[in-house]
Each structure stands twice: as structure tokens, then as C-alpha cells.
């Protein structure tokens, strides 16, 4: 097999990688997660945002260091395998593929809910099919479309912030930070808001497609995360200043409700379209990341080997992309968006826990291990602050994946002896 058919083309620079990360993070989460987070934490919403940002930063730094050392498709699947052993890499890959496949379905359903509530499932399936086709055409086409989506979403969010802050309804007293609902509420809010941050891994999973990955990835990840944090903080402050923690916690479409309350009802449809575009951006990047991890696991025969094929013309893992798209389309046609998001959150945090544990092994110096330790503890705390059902289902799926790994390993050992 030639190099051109077995490897992916390195075409992305720092700017492209940052855009991919922004497209993953500045997505539907900011339109949907603020309300539930405020409901969980009350006046502690901004504290929850800060906790989520700290955990996300630790995960990002761990991921950046690992991606620079191992610039191959697969992200933490590769890092866990190389630093902790084959099982931990497999478990990270399993968590990512299963959890993020559920995220894909949730984002597709968000598109349908905002664009055509009465036909949400049909619109969701159509969105999955269209974006799978875009990804199939090559990574540069995906990066170009993501750049357009990010620009549109940032413009919509900027209009929300300005409309809220310059209105007569804005009241700085509503920003009073506290823990009225207790530390548990703050942690649950952080877990919900972390779901909206968790997109920087998409940069790491593209390690085989960026130019000079040892330089590009460590720069792109913190840049994308920092821009996202500033955007989220501005939006949270603006919306809180108009609705307050109680009003925000009760809002089903918080940003749309905020601009309506601020006296600019003409912005409501703009916000709804922006939410749909944001969800499309997240879905595009999610399909991209899941297919690359599927490629890496297929190369190691943890998934069917046929999924490791790379298209000779477009230089993309076309079979993995088609398989992921098909599974997501089925889920989008059948599942509930709330269940998909809850299940996904647990899988994502398990994935990052392995990333931090892997980064802990890179340097024995105590100072170098502070960030991965904080990240690991933070992932565990946020994961188990989630509602009971997603925790139980997520843990069950991880156990199922571990059992499947053990069965396959035993079969290989038995076959070797035979």
C-alpha cells in the first residue's frame, strides 16, 4: 500500500486548527446549556463556568502535550495506548466513539428542533447525511465550511451580548455570585457547561492532518479554548444581567428569551437560526473527530479492519465516515436529545480522565504533574455530579466495552496457542 493511500494529508495550519476547535466548542452548547446550568447552580452559575473552564484548561494542556508527542489520528486512544497500555487506550477510544456518537445525534436533533420542531427527527437525519458528504469530500472543505459557521455564530452571539447589555433591562445586581444551591449545584452546572467546552479534542484527533503538529497543536488548543471562554463569559454575563439566575434557569431557549426581554424581539428568529447553524458546526466537527478515532481503532483491529481504509483521492477515512454517519442517522431518527446529551457527557469525561492520566506519565517532575492531576480529579468530580441515570448507563457501557476487549484478547491468545 502506498503512503498516499495509507496516510492522511497534512494541510491544516494553526488558523485552520483553531477554527476546527472553535467550530466544536462555540456551538449549540452555548445556546442550550446556560439554562440547565442556571437551574442547577442558581447564583453560582458563573462559578460553575469558572470550574468548567479550569477543568477544560487542564484537559486541553494535557491533550496538547500528548498530541505534540504523538501526532497521529486517534487522540487519547493513541495517548492511552502509548503511555498506559493497550487496554486504557482502547477504553478511551471506546468512550470517545460511543459518547461522541451520542453527541452527534444530540446536535443533529438540535438542528431539527430549531429549524422545524414538528419534523425534528427528519431534519436531523438530513443534516447528518449532508455533513457526512461534506466530510467525505476532504478535510479542507470541512475547514472552509467550519470557518463560515464560526463567523455566523460569533456574529449572532455578539448581537445577543450587545442587545442585552445596552438595554434598560440589564441589571448588574443580577450578577451576584454565590452558592445558593450548594457546591453540588455548582459542580453539576460545571458538568453541563463542560459539555459545551469539550471540542478541543477535535484538534488533537486531527494530529495526522496538521502541518508541523509539534508546533501547531500546542498553539491551537489553548487559543481555541481561550477564545471560547471569553465568548461564553460575555454571553453568560449578558444573559444573566437581563434574566437573572431564576429566569435563566426556567428558560427553554435562554438566548432567545433574553433578547426578547431586552426589548429586541426582532432578534429572536436570528438567534434561532444562529443556534441551528451552531449545531451544524458542532455536528460537522463531531463527525470528523469520531471518524478519525474510528480509523485509529480499526487500524489496531479493535474495530473492523475495513474501516481503516483511506480514500485514494480525497485522503479521508471514507469508510469510517460513512459508518459513523449511518449510525448517527439511525440515532437521530430514534433517540431523545436529553438522554443523548447526558450519556455523552459521562463518556467525554471518561475520555479526558485517560488523557490526564497519560499526560501524568510524560514528566516525573512534580510541577509538571499538577495540571494532569487537577484535570483527572476534575473529570471524576464532574462525571459523578451528573444525574444518576446517565452515570449508571455510562458506567455500564464502559464495562461492556471492557468485557468485549477482554473477550477479543482472550480469543487472540487462544488462537496464538493453537
C-alpha positions as CSV (number, residue, x, y, z in Angstrom):
1,X,0.0,0.0,0.0
2,X,1.4,3.4,-0.9
3,X,2.0,6.1,1.6
4,X,-0.6,8.3,-0.2
5,X,-3.3,5.7,0.3
6,X,-2.4,4.7,3.9
7,X,-1.8,8.2,5.4
8,X,-3.8,11.4,5.7
9,X,-2.7,14.6,4.0
10,X,-1.2,17.3,6.3
11,X,-2.9,20.5,5.1
12,X,-4.1,22.4,8.2
13,X,-2.2,25.2,9.8
14,X,-2.7,26.9,13.2
15,X,-5.5,29.1,12.0
16,X,-7.4,26.1,10.4
17,X,-6.9,24.0,13.6
18,X,-8.2,26.9,15.8
19,X,-11.2,27.2,13.6
20,X,-12.0,23.5,13.9
21,X,-11.7,23.8,17.7
22,X,-14.0,26.9,17.7
23,X,-16.5,25.1,15.5
24,X,-16.6,22.3,18.0
25,X,-16.9,24.5,21.1
26,X,-18.7,27.6,20.1
27,X,-21.7,25.5,19.0
28,X,-25.1,24.6,20.2
29,X,-23.9,24.2,23.8
30,X,-23.8,27.9,24.5
31,X,-27.4,28.2,23.2
32,X,-28.7,25.2,25.3
33,X,-26.5,24.7,28.4
34,X,-26.9,28.0,30.2
35,X,-30.5,27.4,31.2
36,X,-29.9,23.9,32.8
37,X,-26.7,25.2,34.4
38,X,-28.5,28.1,36.0
39,X,-31.3,25.8,37.1
40,X,-28.6,23.6,38.8
41,X,-26.5,26.3,40.4
42,X,-28.7,29.4,40.7
43,X,-26.5,32.3,41.5
44,X,-23.5,30.0,41.3
45,X,-23.7,29.8,37.5
46,X,-20.6,31.9,36.9
47,X,-18.7,29.8,39.5
48,X,-19.8,26.7,37.6
49,X,-18.5,28.3,34.4
50,X,-15.1,29.0,36.1
51,X,-14.9,25.4,37.3
52,X,-15.7,24.1,33.9
53,X,-13.1,26.4,32.4
54,X,-10.4,25.2,34.8
55,X,-11.0,21.5,34.1
56,X,-11.2,22.2,30.4
57,X,-7.9,24.1,30.5
58,X,-6.2,21.2,32.3
59,X,-7.6,18.7,29.8
60,X,-6.5,21.0,26.9
61,X,-2.9,21.3,28.2
62,X,-2.6,17.6,28.8
63,X,-4.1,16.9,25.3
64,X,-1.7,19.5,23.7
65,X,1.4,17.9,25.3
66,X,0.3,14.5,24.2
67,X,-0.7,15.5,20.7
68,X,2.7,17.1,20.1
69,X,4.4,13.9,21.2
70,X,2.1,11.6,19.2
71,X,0.8,13.4,16.1
72,X,-1.4,10.7,14.8
73,X,-5.2,10.3,14.3
74,X,-7.0,9.0,17.3
75,X,-6.3,11.5,20.1
76,X,-6.4,9.9,23.6
77,X,-6.9,6.5,22.1
78,X,-3.3,6.8,20.9
79,X,-2.1,8.5,24.0
80,X,-3.6,6.0,26.4
81,X,-2.2,3.1,24.4
82,X,1.3,4.6,24.2
83,X,1.5,5.8,27.8
84,X,-0.7,3.5,29.9
85,X,-1.1,0.3,27.8
86,X,-3.3,-1.1,25.2
87,X,-6.4,-1.5,27.4
88,X,-6.5,2.1,28.6
89,X,-6.1,3.4,25.0
90,X,-8.9,1.1,23.9
91,X,-11.2,2.3,26.8
92,X,-10.5,5.9,25.9
93,X,-11.3,5.3,22.2
94,X,-14.4,3.3,23.2
95,X,-15.6,6.2,25.4
96,X,-15.0,8.7,22.7
97,X,-16.6,6.9,19.9
98,X,-19.7,5.9,21.8
99,X,-20.1,9.2,23.7
100,X,-19.4,11.4,20.8
101,X,-21.7,9.4,18.5
102,X,-24.4,10.2,21.0
103,X,-23.3,13.9,20.9
104,X,-23.6,13.8,17.1
105,X,-27.2,12.7,17.4
106,X,-27.9,15.4,20.0
107,X,-26.5,18.1,17.8
108,X,-28.5,16.9,14.8
109,X,-31.7,16.9,16.8
110,X,-30.9,20.4,18.0
111,X,-30.7,21.5,14.4
112,X,-34.1,19.9,13.7
113,X,-35.7,21.4,16.9
114,X,-34.7,24.9,16.0
115,X,-35.4,24.8,12.3
116,X,-38.6,22.7,12.1
117,X,-39.8,21.5,15.5
118,X,-42.6,19.4,14.0
119,X,-40.2,17.4,11.9
120,X,-37.1,17.5,14.1
121,X,-36.1,13.9,13.5
122,X,-36.4,14.2,9.7
123,X,-34.3,17.4,9.6
124,X,-31.7,15.8,11.9
125,X,-31.2,12.9,9.6
126,X,-30.9,15.2,6.6
127,X,-28.3,17.2,8.4
128,X,-26.3,14.1,9.2
129,X,-26.4,13.0,5.6
130,X,-25.4,16.4,4.2
131,X,-22.4,16.9,6.6
132,X,-21.2,13.4,6.2
133,X,-21.0,14.2,2.4
134,X,-19.0,17.4,3.2
135,X,-16.5,15.5,5.3
136,X,-16.2,12.8,2.6
137,X,-15.0,15.4,0.2
138,X,-11.9,16.2,2.1
139,X,-10.6,18.0,5.2
140,X,-10.1,21.4,3.5
141,X,-13.7,21.6,2.5
142,X,-14.7,20.8,6.1
143,X,-12.3,23.5,7.5
144,X,-13.7,26.1,5.0
145,X,-17.3,25.4,5.9
146,X,-16.4,25.4,9.6
147,X,-14.9,28.9,9.2
148,X,-18.1,30.2,7.7
149,X,-20.2,28.7,10.5
150,X,-17.9,30.1,13.2
151,X,-18.2,33.6,11.7
152,X,-22.0,33.4,11.6
153,X,-22.3,32.1,15.2
154,X,-19.9,34.7,16.6
155,X,-21.9,37.4,14.9
156,X,-25.1,36.2,16.4
157,X,-23.6,35.9,19.9
158,X,-22.2,39.4,19.6
159,X,-25.6,40.7,18.7
160,X,-27.1,39.0,21.8
161,X,-24.5,40.4,24.1
162,X,-24.9,44.0,22.8
163,X,-28.7,43.8,22.8
164,X,-28.7,42.7,26.4
165,X,-26.1,45.0,27.8
166,X,-27.3,48.2,26.2
167,X,-31.0,47.5,27.1
168,X,-32.8,49.2,30.0
169,X,-33.5,45.7,31.4
170,X,-29.8,44.9,32.2
171,X,-29.1,45.0,35.9
172,X,-25.6,44.3,37.3
173,X,-27.2,43.2,40.6
174,X,-28.4,40.0,38.9
175,X,-24.7,39.0,38.5
176,X,-24.3,38.5,42.3
177,X,-22.1,35.4,42.6
178,X,-23.0,32.9,45.3
179,X,-23.6,29.2,46.0
180,X,-27.3,29.4,46.9
181,X,-27.8,25.9,45.7
182,X,-24.7,24.4,47.3
183,X,-21.4,23.1,46.0
184,X,-23.2,20.1,44.4
185,X,-25.2,22.5,42.2
186,X,-22.1,24.4,41.1
187,X,-20.4,21.1,40.2
188,X,-23.5,19.9,38.2
189,X,-23.6,23.3,36.4
190,X,-19.9,22.9,35.6
191,X,-20.5,19.4,34.2
192,X,-23.3,20.7,32.0
193,X,-21.2,23.7,30.8
194,X,-18.2,21.4,30.3
195,X,-20.2,19.7,27.6
196,X,-20.2,23.0,25.7
197,X,-16.4,23.3,26.1
198,X,-15.4,19.8,25.1
199,X,-14.3,20.5,21.5
200,X,-10.6,21.0,21.7
201,X,-10.1,17.2,21.4
202,X,-11.1,17.5,17.8
203,X,-7.8,19.4,17.2
204,X,-5.8,16.6,18.7
205,X,-7.7,13.9,16.8
206,X,-6.6,15.7,13.6
207,X,-2.9,15.2,14.5
208,X,-2.2,13.4,11.3
209,X,-3.6,16.2,9.1
210,X,-1.9,19.3,10.5
211,X,1.4,20.8,9.4
212,X,4.2,20.7,11.9
213,X,2.0,19.1,14.6
214,X,4.6,19.5,17.4
215,X,4.2,23.3,17.0
216,X,0.7,23.6,15.6
217,X,-1.3,21.6,18.1
218,X,0.1,23.1,21.4
219,X,-0.7,26.6,20.0
220,X,-4.1,25.8,18.5
221,X,-5.7,24.1,21.5
222,X,-5.2,26.9,24.2
223,X,-6.0,29.6,21.6
224,X,-9.3,27.9,20.7
225,X,-10.1,27.3,24.4
226,X,-9.3,30.9,25.4
227,X,-11.4,32.4,22.7
228,X,-14.3,30.2,23.6
229,X,-14.1,31.0,27.3
230,X,-14.2,34.8,26.6
231,X,-17.2,34.3,24.3
232,X,-19.1,32.1,26.9
233,X,-18.3,34.5,29.8
234,X,-19.6,37.5,27.8
235,X,-22.8,35.7,26.8
236,X,-23.4,34.4,30.4
237,X,-22.9,37.8,31.9
238,X,-25.2,39.5,29.3
239,X,-28.0,37.0,29.6
240,X,-27.8,36.9,33.4
241,X,-28.0,40.6,33.6
242,X,-31.3,40.6,31.9
243,X,-33.0,37.3,33.1
244,X,-31.3,36.8,36.4
245,X,-30.4,33.2,37.6
246,X,-34.1,32.2,38.3
247,X,-35.4,33.5,34.9
248,X,-32.4,31.9,33.1
249,X,-32.9,28.6,34.9
250,X,-36.5,28.4,33.7
251,X,-35.8,29.4,30.1
252,X,-36.1,26.8,27.5
253,X,-34.4,28.9,24.8
254,X,-32.3,31.3,27.1
255,X,-30.7,33.4,24.5
256,X,-33.9,34.0,22.5
257,X,-35.7,34.7,25.8
258,X,-33.0,37.2,26.8
259,X,-33.2,39.3,23.6
260,X,-37.0,39.3,23.8
261,X,-36.8,40.5,27.4
262,X,-34.2,43.1,26.4
263,X,-36.8,44.7,24.0
264,X,-35.4,43.4,20.7
265,X,-37.9,40.7,19.6
266,X,-36.8,41.0,16.0
267,X,-33.5,39.3,17.1
268,X,-35.4,36.1,18.2
269,X,-35.5,34.5,14.7
270,X,-31.9,35.5,14.2
271,X,-30.9,33.7,17.4
272,X,-32.9,30.6,16.4
273,X,-31.1,30.4,13.0
274,X,-27.8,31.0,14.8
275,X,-28.5,28.1,17.2
276,X,-29.2,25.8,14.2
277,X,-26.0,27.0,12.4
278,X,-24.0,26.5,15.6
279,X,-25.4,22.9,16.0
280,X,-24.4,22.2,12.4
281,X,-20.9,23.4,13.1
282,X,-20.6,21.1,16.1
283,X,-22.1,18.2,14.2
284,X,-19.6,18.7,11.4
285,X,-16.6,18.7,13.7
286,X,-18.0,15.8,15.8
287,X,-18.4,13.5,12.8
288,X,-14.9,14.5,11.8
289,X,-13.4,13.6,15.2
290,X,-15.4,10.3,15.7
291,X,-14.4,9.0,12.2
292,X,-10.7,9.7,12.9
293,X,-10.8,7.8,16.2
294,X,-12.7,5.0,14.5
295,X,-9.9,5.0,11.9
296,X,-7.2,4.6,14.5
297,X,-9.1,1.8,16.4
298,X,-9.7,0.0,13.1
299,X,-6.0,0.1,12.3
300,X,-5.4,-1.7,15.5
301,X,-8.2,-4.2,14.8
302,X,-10.3,-3.1,17.8
303,X,-12.9,-2.2,15.2
304,X,-13.4,-3.9,11.8
305,X,-10.3,-3.5,9.7
306,X,-12.3,-2.3,6.7
307,X,-12.9,1.0,8.5
308,X,-9.2,1.8,8.3
309,X,-9.4,2.5,4.5
310,X,-8.3,5.9,3.3
311,X,-9.8,7.3,0.1
312,X,-7.1,7.4,-2.6
313,X,-8.3,10.8,-4.0
314,X,-9.8,12.7,-1.0
315,X,-7.3,11.3,1.5
316,X,-10.0,10.8,4.2
317,X,-11.1,7.7,6.1
318,X,-14.2,7.4,3.9
319,X,-15.5,4.1,5.2
320,X,-15.2,5.2,8.8
321,X,-17.0,8.4,7.9
322,X,-19.8,6.6,6.2
323,X,-20.2,4.1,9.1
324,X,-20.3,6.9,11.7
325,X,-22.8,8.9,9.6
326,X,-25.0,5.8,9.2
327,X,-25.1,5.1,13.0
328,X,-25.7,8.8,13.8
329,X,-28.5,9.0,11.3
330,X,-30.2,6.0,12.9
331,X,-29.8,7.5,16.4
332,X,-31.1,10.9,15.2
333,X,-34.2,9.3,13.9
334,X,-35.0,7.4,17.1
335,X,-33.4,8.9,20.3
336,X,-34.3,11.7,22.7
337,X,-31.9,14.6,22.8
338,X,-31.8,14.9,26.6
339,X,-30.8,11.3,27.0
340,X,-28.2,11.6,24.3
341,X,-26.5,14.6,25.9
342,X,-26.5,13.0,29.4
343,X,-25.0,9.8,28.2
344,X,-22.4,11.7,26.1
345,X,-21.2,13.8,29.0
346,X,-20.1,10.8,31.0
347,X,-18.3,9.3,28.1
348,X,-16.4,12.5,27.3
349,X,-15.3,13.0,30.9
350,X,-14.0,9.3,31.0
351,X,-12.1,10.0,27.8
352,X,-10.4,13.1,29.3
353,X,-9.6,11.2,32.5
354,X,-7.5,8.8,30.5
355,X,-5.9,11.8,28.7
356,X,-4.8,13.4,32.0
357,X,-3.6,10.0,33.4
358,X,-1.5,9.7,30.2
359,X,-0.1,13.2,30.5
360,X,0.9,12.4,34.1
361,X,3.5,9.9,32.8
362,X,5.2,12.3,30.5
363,X,7.4,14.1,33.0
364,X,8.2,12.9,36.6
365,X,8.8,16.4,37.9
366,X,6.1,17.3,40.5
367,X,5.4,20.7,38.9
368,X,4.7,19.1,35.5
369,X,2.2,16.8,37.1
370,X,0.0,19.4,38.7
371,X,-2.1,20.1,35.6
372,X,-2.9,16.5,34.8
373,X,-3.7,15.7,38.4
374,X,-6.2,18.6,38.6
375,X,-7.6,17.6,35.3
376,X,-8.1,14.0,36.4
377,X,-9.7,14.8,39.7
378,X,-11.9,17.4,38.0
379,X,-13.1,15.0,35.4
380,X,-14.1,12.5,38.1
381,X,-15.8,15.1,40.1
382,X,-17.9,16.4,37.2
383,X,-18.7,13.0,35.9
384,X,-20.2,11.8,39.2
385,X,-22.0,15.1,39.7
386,X,-24.2,14.2,36.7
387,X,-27.7,12.8,37.2
388,X,-27.8,9.2,38.4
389,X,-29.2,7.7,35.2
390,X,-26.5,8.9,32.8
391,X,-23.8,7.9,35.3
392,X,-25.2,4.3,35.6
393,X,-25.8,3.9,31.8
394,X,-22.4,5.4,31.0
395,X,-20.6,3.2,33.5
396,X,-22.5,0.2,32.1
397,X,-21.4,0.9,28.6
398,X,-17.8,1.3,29.7
399,X,-18.0,-2.1,31.5
400,X,-19.5,-3.6,28.3
401,X,-16.6,-2.3,26.3
402,X,-14.1,-3.6,28.7
403,X,-15.7,-7.1,28.6
404,X,-15.6,-7.0,24.8
405,X,-11.9,-6.1,24.9
406,X,-11.2,-9.0,27.3
407,X,-13.1,-11.5,25.1
408,X,-11.2,-10.4,22.0
409,X,-7.9,-10.5,23.8
410,X,-8.5,-14.0,25.1
411,X,-9.5,-15.2,21.7
412,X,-6.3,-13.8,20.2
413,X,-4.2,-15.5,23.0
414,X,-6.1,-18.8,22.4
415,X,-5.7,-18.6,18.7
416,X,-1.9,-18.0,19.1
417,X,-1.5,-21.0,21.3
418,X,-3.5,-23.1,18.8
